[in-house]
Amino acid sequence: MRPVLKIAEKLWLENGRPEGVTVTAGLDGVHSAGSWHYYGLAVDFRTHYFDNATKDRVAAALKTALPSYDIVVHSTHIHVEVGNVLAQKNGLLT
C-alpha cells in the first residue's frame, strides 16, 4: 500500500490540505467479511472537508495514478483497495 499512501499524500497536499492525507482505516476498524482491510490491502482516506468537485477530482486522479487498485468514493472517505487483477497476479485470489 506504500504507493497508494505516497500518491494520496501528494494529492491531498495539492488540493489544499497542508496536513496531508489522513488514513481513517487500515487494518483497524470493522469491515465487511473478507474485506481487504483485514489483509493490509485496503485503506480509507478522510475527505469530509473536500467539496464534491474536489473529492471527484482527487478520486479521478487516484484512479489514473493507481489503475491496478479499486477506488470507491463514500460521503466521508475514499476507499482504496487492491484490484482483482493485481490480487490474482500476486496469488491472493484463486
DSSP file (Angstrom, degrees, kcal/mol; ACC not computed):
  #  RESIDUE AA STRUCTURE BP1 BP2  ACC     N-H-->O    O-->H-N    N-H-->O    O-->H-N    TCO  KAPPA ALPHA  PHI   PSI    X-CA   Y-CA   Z-CA
    1    1 A M     >        0   0    0      0, 0.0     4,-2.4     0, 0.0     5,-0.2   0.000 360.0 360.0 360.0  -3.7    0.0    0.0    0.0
    2    2 A R  H  >  +     0   0    0      1,-0.2     4,-2.4     2,-0.2     5,-0.2   0.900 360.0  50.4 -55.9 -44.2    3.0    2.2    0.1
    3    3 A P  H  > S+     0   0    0      0, 0.0     4,-2.2     0, 0.0    -1,-0.2   0.889 110.0  52.3 -61.8 -35.6    2.5    3.6   -3.5
    4    4 A V  H  > S+     0   0    0      2,-0.2     4,-2.6    -3,-0.2    -2,-0.2   0.937 110.7  46.3 -62.9 -47.5   -1.1    4.3   -2.6
    5    5 A L  H  X S+     0   0    0     -4,-2.4     4,-2.4     1,-0.2    -1,-0.2   0.894 112.0  51.2 -63.5 -40.9   -0.1    6.3    0.5
    6    6 A K  H  X S+     0   0    0     -4,-2.4     4,-1.8    -5,-0.2    -1,-0.2   0.927 113.8  43.3 -63.6 -45.8    2.6    8.2   -1.4
    7    7 A I  H  X S+     0   0    0     -4,-2.2     4,-2.4     2,-0.2    -2,-0.2   0.912 113.4  51.5 -68.3 -42.1    0.2    9.3   -4.2
    8    8 A A  H  X S+     0   0    0     -4,-2.6     4,-2.8    -5,-0.2     5,-0.2   0.918 107.6  53.2 -61.4 -43.4   -2.6   10.1   -1.8
    9    9 A E  H  X S+     0   0    0     -4,-2.4     4,-2.2     1,-0.2    -1,-0.2   0.933 110.2  47.6 -56.3 -47.2   -0.3   12.3    0.3
   10   10 A K  H  X S+     0   0    0     -4,-1.8     4,-2.4     1,-0.2    -1,-0.2   0.917 113.0  48.3 -60.9 -45.1    0.7   14.3   -2.9
   11   11 A L  H  X S+     0   0    0     -4,-2.4     4,-1.3     2,-0.2    -2,-0.2   0.897 110.1  50.5 -66.5 -40.7   -2.9   14.7   -4.0
   12   12 A W  H  <>S+     0   0    0     -4,-2.8     5,-2.3     2,-0.2     3,-0.3   0.924 112.2  47.8 -63.8 -42.8   -4.2   15.9   -0.6
   13   13 A L  H ><5S+     0   0    0     -4,-2.2     3,-1.3    -5,-0.2    -2,-0.2   0.919 111.0  51.2 -62.4 -43.1   -1.3   18.5   -0.4
   14   14 A E  H 3<5S+     0   0    0     -4,-2.4    -1,-0.2     1,-0.3    -2,-0.2   0.731 107.8  55.3 -65.9 -21.8   -2.1   19.6   -4.0
   15   15 A N  T 3<5S-     0   0    0     -4,-1.3    -1,-0.3    -3,-0.3    -2,-0.2  -0.047 128.8 -85.6-107.8  31.6   -5.7   20.0   -3.1
   16   16 A G  T < 5S+     0   0    0     -3,-1.3    -3,-0.2     1,-0.1    -2,-0.1   0.620  87.9 124.7  87.2  15.4   -5.4   22.4   -0.2
   17   17 A R    > < -     0   0    0     -5,-2.3     3,-2.3    -6,-0.2    -1,-0.1  -0.795  33.3-176.7-108.4  90.9   -4.7   20.0    2.8
   18   18 A P  T 3  S+     0   0    0      0, 0.0    -1,-0.1     0, 0.0    -5,-0.1   0.714  82.4  58.7 -62.0 -20.9   -1.5   21.2    4.3
   19   19 A E  T 3  S-     0   0    0      1,-0.3     2,-0.1    -3,-0.1    -6,-0.1   0.579 106.1-137.0 -81.6  -9.0   -1.5   18.4    6.9
   20   20 A G    <   -     0   0    0     -3,-2.3    -1,-0.3    -8,-0.1     2,-0.1  -0.388  46.8 -18.0  83.5-166.0   -1.6   15.9    4.0
   21   21 A V        -     0   0    0    -16,-0.2     2,-0.5    -2,-0.1   -12,-0.1  -0.430  55.3-148.2 -77.4 147.6   -3.7   12.8    3.8
   22   22 A T        -     0   0    0     24,-0.3    24,-2.6    -2,-0.1     2,-0.6  -0.979   7.7-145.9-116.8 122.0   -5.4   11.2    6.9
   23   23 A V  E     +A   45   0A   0     -2,-0.5    22,-0.2    22,-0.2     3,-0.1  -0.763  17.1 179.8 -85.0 122.4   -5.9    7.5    7.0
   24   24 A T  E     +     0   0A   0     20,-2.5     2,-0.3    -2,-0.6    21,-0.2   0.639  69.1  14.9 -98.6 -17.4   -9.1    6.7    8.8
   25   25 A A  E     +A   44   0A   0     19,-1.1    19,-2.3     4,-0.1    -1,-0.3  -0.950  59.0 140.7-157.0 137.8   -8.9    2.9    8.5
   26   26 A G  S    S-     0   0    0     -2,-0.3    14,-0.2    17,-0.2    15,-0.1   0.069  89.3 -16.4-132.7-107.7   -6.3    0.4    7.5
   27   27 A L  S    S+     0   0    0     13,-0.1     2,-0.1    12,-0.1    16,-0.1   0.680 124.9  77.5 -75.7 -18.5   -6.0   -2.9    9.4
   28   28 A D        +     0   0    0      2,-0.1    -2,-0.1     0, 0.0     2,-0.0  -0.255  69.8  48.3 -86.7 174.6   -8.2   -1.5   12.2
   29   29 A G  S    S-     0   0    0     -4,-0.1     2,-0.5    -2,-0.1    -4,-0.1  -0.135  87.8 -68.0  89.3 175.8  -12.0   -1.0   12.2
   30   30 A V        +     0   0    0     -2,-0.0     2,-0.3     7,-0.0    -2,-0.1  -0.931  57.3 165.0-109.4 126.4  -14.9   -3.1   11.4
   31   31 A H        -     0   0    0     -2,-0.5     3,-0.1     1,-0.1     4,-0.1  -0.796  42.7 -71.3-133.1 172.2  -15.4   -4.0    7.7
   32   32 A S    >   -     0   0    0     -2,-0.3     3,-2.0     1,-0.1    -1,-0.1  -0.248  67.0 -79.8 -65.2 156.4  -17.4   -6.5    5.7
   33   33 A A  T 3  S+     0   0    0      1,-0.3    -1,-0.1     5,-0.0     0, 0.0  -0.302 119.1  17.3 -57.3 135.2  -16.4  -10.1    5.8
   34   34 A G  T 3  S+     0   0    0      1,-0.2    -1,-0.3    -3,-0.1    -2,-0.1   0.531  87.6 163.2  79.8   6.1  -13.5  -10.8    3.5
   35   35 A S    X   -     0   0    0     -3,-2.0     3,-1.0     1,-0.2     4,-0.2  -0.255  47.2-129.5 -58.4 142.3  -12.5   -7.1    3.3
   36   36 A W  G > >S+     0   0    0      1,-0.2     5,-2.6     2,-0.2     3,-1.3   0.683 102.4  78.3 -65.3 -17.6   -9.0   -6.4    2.0
   37   37 A H  G > 5S+     0   0    0      1,-0.3     3,-1.8     4,-0.2    -1,-0.2   0.913  86.8  57.6 -55.4 -42.3   -8.6   -4.2    5.1
   38   38 A Y  G < 5S+     0   0    0     -3,-1.0    -1,-0.3     1,-0.3    -2,-0.2   0.634 108.6  46.3 -67.1 -12.8   -8.1   -7.3    7.2
   39   39 A Y  G < 5S-     0   0    0     -3,-1.3    -1,-0.3    -4,-0.2    -2,-0.2   0.314 117.8-107.8-108.7   4.9   -5.1   -8.2    5.0
   40   40 A G  T < 5S+     0   0    0     -3,-1.8    -3,-0.2    -4,-0.3    -2,-0.1   0.741  91.7 112.3  75.3  23.0   -3.5   -4.8    4.9
   41   41 A L      < +     0   0    0     -5,-2.6    41,-2.0   -15,-0.1     2,-0.3   0.082  65.0  55.2-118.4  22.2   -4.6   -4.3    1.3
   42   42 A A  E     - B   0  81A   0     -6,-0.4     2,-0.3    -5,-0.2    39,-0.2  -0.987  55.7-177.1-151.2 146.4   -7.1   -1.5    1.7
   43   43 A V  E     - B   0  80A   0     37,-2.5    37,-2.9    -2,-0.3     2,-0.4  -0.978  16.4-142.8-140.0 153.7   -7.1    2.0    3.2
   44   44 A D  E     -AB  25  79A   0    -19,-2.3   -20,-2.5    -2,-0.3   -19,-1.1  -0.966  14.8-156.3-116.7 136.1   -9.7    4.7    3.8
   45   45 A F  E     -AB  23  78A   0     33,-2.5    33,-2.1    -2,-0.4   -22,-0.2  -0.941  22.6-113.9-115.7 132.2   -8.8    8.3    3.4
   46   46 A R  E     + B   0  77A   0    -24,-2.6   -24,-0.3    -2,-0.4    31,-0.3  -0.354  43.4 156.7 -62.1 136.8  -10.7   11.2    5.1
   47   47 A T    >   +     0   0    0     29,-2.3     3,-2.8   -26,-0.1    30,-0.2   0.338  33.2 113.8-140.5   2.6  -12.4   13.5    2.7
   48   48 A H  T 3  S+     0   0    0     28,-1.0    29,-0.1     1,-0.3    -2,-0.0   0.732  79.2  57.1 -57.1 -21.1  -15.3   15.2    4.6
   49   49 A Y  T 3  S+     0   0    0     27,-0.1     2,-0.3     2,-0.1    -1,-0.3   0.571  90.4  88.7 -86.8  -9.3  -13.5   18.6    4.2
   50   50 A F  S <  S-     0   0    0     -3,-2.8     2,-0.1    26,-0.1    -3,-0.1  -0.671  77.9-127.0 -85.4 141.3  -13.5   18.4    0.4
   51   51 A D     >  -     0   0    0     -2,-0.3     4,-2.7     1,-0.1     5,-0.2  -0.379  37.3 -97.2 -74.1 169.8  -16.4   19.7   -1.6
   52   52 A N  H  > S+     0   0    0      1,-0.2     4,-2.6     2,-0.2     5,-0.2   0.872 123.5  52.3 -60.1 -39.7  -17.9   17.3   -4.1
   53   53 A A  H  > S+     0   0    0      2,-0.2     4,-2.1     1,-0.2    -1,-0.2   0.912 112.5  44.9 -64.2 -42.1  -15.9   18.7   -7.1
   54   54 A T  H  > S+     0   0    0      2,-0.2     4,-2.8     1,-0.2     5,-0.2   0.922 112.7  51.0 -67.6 -43.5  -12.6   18.4   -5.2
   55   55 A K  H  X S+     0   0    0     -4,-2.7     4,-2.6     1,-0.2    -2,-0.2   0.915 111.9  47.5 -60.0 -43.0  -13.4   14.9   -4.0
   56   56 A D  H  X S+     0   0    0     -4,-2.6     4,-2.4    -5,-0.2    -1,-0.2   0.891 112.1  49.9 -64.9 -39.3  -14.3   13.8   -7.5
   57   57 A R  H  X S+     0   0    0     -4,-2.1     4,-2.2     2,-0.2    -2,-0.2   0.918 112.3  47.1 -64.9 -44.0  -11.1   15.3   -8.9
   58   58 A V  H  X S+     0   0    0     -4,-2.8     4,-2.4     2,-0.2    -2,-0.2   0.921 112.4  49.7 -64.2 -44.4   -9.0   13.6   -6.2
   59   59 A A  H  X S+     0   0    0     -4,-2.6     4,-2.4    -5,-0.2    -2,-0.2   0.908 110.7  49.8 -62.1 -41.9  -10.7   10.2   -6.9
   60   60 A A  H  X S+     0   0    0     -4,-2.4     4,-2.2     1,-0.2    -1,-0.2   0.900 110.6  50.0 -63.8 -40.1  -10.2   10.6  -10.6
   61   61 A A  H  X S+     0   0    0     -4,-2.2     4,-2.5     2,-0.2    -2,-0.2   0.888 110.1  50.6 -66.0 -38.4   -6.5   11.3  -10.0
   62   62 A L  H  X S+     0   0    0     -4,-2.4     4,-2.3     2,-0.2    -2,-0.2   0.925 110.0  50.4 -62.8 -43.9   -6.2    8.3   -7.8
   63   63 A K  H  < S+     0   0    0     -4,-2.4    -2,-0.2     1,-0.2    -1,-0.2   0.886 112.9  46.3 -62.2 -39.4   -7.8    6.1  -10.5
   64   64 A T  H  < S+     0   0    0     -4,-2.2    -1,-0.2     1,-0.2    -2,-0.2   0.920 117.9  41.4 -68.4 -43.9   -5.4    7.4  -13.1
   65   65 A A  H  < S+     0   0    0     -4,-2.5    -2,-0.2     1,-0.2    -1,-0.2   0.742 123.4  38.5 -76.4 -23.7   -2.3    7.0  -10.9
   66   66 A L    ><  +     0   0    0     -4,-2.3     3,-1.9    -5,-0.2    -1,-0.2  -0.535  62.7 160.0-128.3  64.9   -3.4    3.6   -9.5
   67   67 A P  T 3  S+     0   0    0      0, 0.0    -1,-0.1     0, 0.0    -2,-0.1   0.705  74.4  58.9 -65.0 -18.8   -5.0    1.7  -12.3
   68   68 A S  T 3  S+     0   0    0     -3,-0.1    15,-2.2    17,-0.1    18,-0.4   0.378  98.5  74.8 -89.5   4.7   -4.5   -1.7  -10.5
   69   69 A Y  E <  S-C   82   0A   0     -3,-1.9     2,-0.5    13,-0.2    13,-0.2  -0.844  79.3-124.0-116.8 152.6   -6.5   -0.6   -7.5
   70   70 A D  E     -C   81   0A   0     11,-3.0    11,-2.3    -2,-0.3     2,-0.5  -0.832  24.2-161.2 -93.8 132.9  -10.2   -0.2   -6.9
   71   71 A I  E     -C   80   0A   0     -2,-0.5     2,-0.5     9,-0.2     9,-0.2  -0.968   7.9-175.6-117.9 124.6  -11.2    3.3   -5.8
   72   72 A V  E     -C   79   0A   0      7,-2.9     7,-3.2    -2,-0.5     2,-0.5  -0.983  14.8-146.3-125.0 124.6  -14.6    3.8   -4.1
   73   73 A V  E     +C   78   0A   0     -2,-0.5     2,-0.2     5,-0.2     5,-0.2  -0.788  20.9 178.4 -92.8 125.4  -15.9    7.3   -3.1
   74   74 A H        -     0   0    0      3,-2.9    -2,-0.0    -2,-0.5     0, 0.0  -0.655  44.8 -96.4-114.4 174.6  -18.0    7.5    0.0
   75   75 A S  S    S+     0   0    0     -2,-0.2     3,-0.1     1,-0.2    -2,-0.0   0.846 120.1  18.5 -64.9 -34.2  -19.6   10.5    1.7
   76   76 A T  S    S+     0   0    0      1,-0.1   -29,-2.3   -27,-0.0   -28,-1.0   0.429 129.0  20.4-117.8  -0.8  -16.8   11.0    4.2
   77   77 A H  E     -B   46   0A   0    -31,-0.3    -3,-2.9   -30,-0.2     2,-0.5  -0.989  62.9-121.3-158.9 164.4  -13.9    9.0    2.8
   78   78 A I  E     -BC  45  73A   0    -33,-2.1   -33,-2.5    -2,-0.3     2,-0.5  -0.974  27.5-149.4-112.3 127.9  -12.3    7.4   -0.3
   79   79 A H  E     -BC  44  72A   0     -7,-3.2    -7,-2.9    -2,-0.5     2,-0.4  -0.834  13.3-172.8 -98.2 130.6  -11.7    3.7   -0.1
   80   80 A V  E     +BC  43  71A   0    -37,-2.9   -37,-2.5    -2,-0.5     2,-0.3  -0.993  11.7 164.5-125.8 127.0   -8.7    2.3   -2.0
   81   81 A E  E     -BC  42  70A   0    -11,-2.3   -11,-3.0    -2,-0.4   -39,-0.2  -0.961  45.5 -85.4-139.4 157.9   -8.1   -1.5   -2.2
   82   82 A V  E     - C   0  69A   0    -41,-2.0   -13,-0.2    -2,-0.3     2,-0.1  -0.367  50.7-123.8 -58.4 134.9   -6.0   -3.8   -4.3
   83   83 A G     >  -     0   0    0    -15,-2.2     4,-2.6     1,-0.1     5,-0.2  -0.388  20.4-108.2 -80.3 163.4   -7.9   -4.7   -7.5
   84   84 A N  H  > S+     0   0    0      1,-0.2     4,-2.9     2,-0.2     5,-0.2   0.862 117.2  53.5 -61.5 -38.4   -8.7   -8.3   -8.5
   85   85 A V  H  > S+     0   0    0      2,-0.2     4,-2.4     1,-0.2    -1,-0.2   0.937 112.8  43.6 -63.7 -45.5   -6.1   -8.3  -11.4
   86   86 A L  H  > S+     0   0    0    -18,-0.4     4,-1.5     2,-0.2    -2,-0.2   0.896 113.8  51.7 -65.3 -40.3   -3.4   -7.2   -9.0
   87   87 A A  H  <>S+     0   0    0     -4,-2.6     5,-3.4     2,-0.2     6,-0.6   0.918 111.8  46.2 -63.5 -43.2   -4.6   -9.6   -6.4
   88   88 A Q  H ><5S+     0   0    0     -4,-2.9     3,-1.9     4,-0.2    -2,-0.2   0.913 108.3  55.9 -64.6 -42.5   -4.6  -12.5   -8.8
   89   89 A K  H 3<5S+     0   0    0     -4,-2.4    -1,-0.2     1,-0.3    -2,-0.2   0.843 111.1  45.3 -57.9 -33.9   -1.1  -11.6  -10.1
   90   90 A N  T 3<5S-     0   0    0     -4,-1.5    -1,-0.3    -5,-0.1    -2,-0.2   0.207 120.1-107.3 -97.6  14.2    0.2  -11.8   -6.6
   91   91 A G  T < 5S+     0   0    0     -3,-1.9    -3,-0.2     2,-0.1    -2,-0.1   0.719  84.7 123.3  72.8  21.6   -1.5  -15.1   -5.8
   92   92 A L  S   <S+     0   0    0     -5,-3.4     2,-0.4    -6,-0.2    -4,-0.2   0.659  70.7  42.9 -90.3 -16.6   -4.1  -13.5   -3.5
   93   93 A L              0   0    0     -6,-0.6    -2,-0.1    -9,-0.1    -1,-0.1  -0.949 360.0 360.0-125.7 148.4   -7.1  -14.9   -5.4
   94   94 A T              0   0    0     -2,-0.4    -1,-0.1    -3,-0.0    -6,-0.0   0.433 360.0 360.0-101.7 360.0   -7.5  -18.3   -6.9
